[in-house]
Amino acid sequence: MTIRSAALLALLTTAGIGACGEKQDPVRHDFLDASGPVTWCEVGPIFTTVCTQCHSVSNQGDARNGAPPEINFDTYSDAVDNLDRANVNIQAGTMPPTGGIPPEERNLIQWWVDQNTPACGN
């Protein structure tokens, strides 16, 4: 994880509560605008760690745990190609089916989507 990624994740985990405990919008676009876009470099490790446990071309048969064989997240292109359906499930907390991913990672993925899925270095 890069220093920028760690700082962004730290911000995300603390951005949800405002003064006096009122709920704040956890999406901090002002922070992202000031520091550049979220790219595949930040979200790719989430897909690699979480999604490819089932959604990988290297998994066959029962190793896919029911994941359709045509939906994989091994590469940036795979993620972008399958993102419309996947992000709905990610944001709903239904993927992975073992309990979803932490809210800060869901937010990071949503920010990446909102910025038109930039690749690394874009």
MOJO-V858237 format. One record per residue. N is the residue number from 1. PSI is psi as a letter, one per 30 degrees, with the letter a starting at -180 (* if undefined). Layout:
[[N & PSI] [N & PSI]]
//
This chain:
[[1 & k] [2 & l] [3 & e] [4 & e] [5 & e] [6 & e] [7 & e] [8 & e] [9 & e] [10 & e] [11 & e] [12 & e] [13 & f] [14 & f] [15 & f] [16 & f] [17 & k] [18 & a] [19 & k] [20 & g] [21 & g] [22 & k] [23 & k] [24 & l] [25 & j] [26 & f] [27 & j] [28 & i] [29 & e] [30 & e] [31 & e] [32 & e] [33 & e] [34 & f] [35 & g] [36 & l] [37 & l] [38 & k] [39 & l] [40 & f] [41 & e] [42 & e] [43 & f] [44 & e] [45 & f] [46 & e] [47 & e] [48 & e] [49 & e] [50 & e] [51 & e] [52 & f] [53 & e] [54 & e] [55 & i] [56 & k] [57 & f] [58 & f] [59 & k] [60 & l] [61 & b] [62 & f] [63 & f] [64 & f] [65 & h] [66 & f] [67 & k] [68 & k] [69 & f] [70 & f] [71 & j] [72 & l] [73 & h] [74 & f] [75 & l] [76 & e] [77 & e] [78 & e] [79 & e] [80 & e] [81 & e] [82 & g] [83 & e] [84 & e] [85 & e] [86 & e] [87 & e] [88 & e] [89 & e] [90 & e] [91 & e] [92 & f] [93 & g] [94 & f] [95 & k] [96 & l] [97 & f] [98 & g] [99 & g] [100 & a] [101 & l] [102 & k] [103 & e] [104 & e] [105 & e] [106 & e] [107 & e] [108 & e] [109 & e] [110 & e] [111 & e] [112 & e] [113 & e] [114 & f] [115 & g] [116 & h] [117 & h] [118 & k] [119 & l] [120 & k] [121 & g] [122 & *]]
//
